[in-house]
Amino acid sequence: MIILRGGWHLLKDLIYRQLHDRIVESILASILGGMVVKEGARKRLTELERNRFLDEAWPQINEKITRLGLPSEELLNSRSHG
């Protein structure tokens, strides 16, 4: 049981640290004299980035697309305007 005396930000920090530690453990290995990147680390990091995009960024992007009434054909055929 977690008692939230210090506020929600403390719980978020704890969760972030635990997730960060798990991610680091999944991509790095400790060897004598240092650390090495584990096989499959690039795939794991890409998977994490993809999931984060779909969970955090995409809902906001999709909401804006809907709000602006942009048809999918226009989005798929659009060019960068930079």
C-alpha positions in Angstrom: 0.0 0.0 0.0 1.3 3.4 -1.0 0.5 6.4 1.1 0.6 9.7 -0.9 1.8 12.1 1.8 4.2 13.9 -0.5 1.8 14.3 -3.4 1.2 12.6 -6.7 4.6 13.8 -8.2 6.4 11.5 -5.7 4.5 8.5 -6.9 5.1 9.5 -10.6 8.8 9.8 -9.8 8.9 6.4 -8.2 7.1 4.8 -11.2 9.3 6.6 -13.6 12.5 5.4 -11.9 11.2 1.8 -11.8 10.3 1.9 -15.5 13.7 3.6 -16.3 15.5 0.9 -14.4 13.7 -1.9 -16.3 14.4 -0.3 -19.6 18.1 0.1 -18.8 18.2 -3.5 -17.7 16.6 -4.7 -20.9 19.2 -2.9 -23.1 22.4 -2.9 -21.1 24.5 -5.6 -19.6 27.1 -5.2 -17.0 30.5 -6.8 -17.7 33.8 -6.6 -16.0 35.0 -3.0 -16.6 31.8 -1.5 -17.8 28.6 -1.8 -19.6 27.7 -3.2 -23.1 24.6 -2.8 -25.2 22.6 -6.0 -25.3 21.7 -7.7 -28.6 18.2 -6.5 -29.7 18.6 -3.2 -27.8 17.8 -1.1 -31.0 14.6 -3.2 -31.6 13.6 -2.8 -27.9 14.2 1.0 -28.0 12.2 1.4 -31.2 9.4 -0.6 -29.8 9.3 1.6 -26.7 9.4 4.7 -28.8 6.6 3.4 -31.0 4.4 2.5 -28.0 5.0 5.9 -26.4 4.1 7.7 -29.7 0.9 5.7 -30.0 0.0 6.2 -26.4 0.9 9.9 -26.0 1.4 11.7 -29.2 -1.0 10.0 -31.6 -4.2 10.7 -29.7 -3.4 14.5 -29.7 -2.5 14.4 -33.4 -5.6 12.4 -34.3 -7.8 14.8 -32.3 -6.3 17.8 -34.2 -6.8 16.0 -37.6 -10.4 15.4 -36.7 -10.9 18.9 -35.5 -9.4 20.4 -38.7 -11.5 18.0 -40.8 -8.5 16.8 -42.8 -9.3 13.8 -45.0 -6.9 10.9 -44.9 -6.2 11.2 -48.6 -5.0 14.8 -48.2 -2.8 13.7 -45.3 -1.3 10.8 -47.3 -0.7 12.9 -50.4 0.6 16.0 -48.6 4.2 17.2 -48.9 6.3 18.8 -46.3 5.9 22.6 -46.3 9.2 23.5 -44.8 
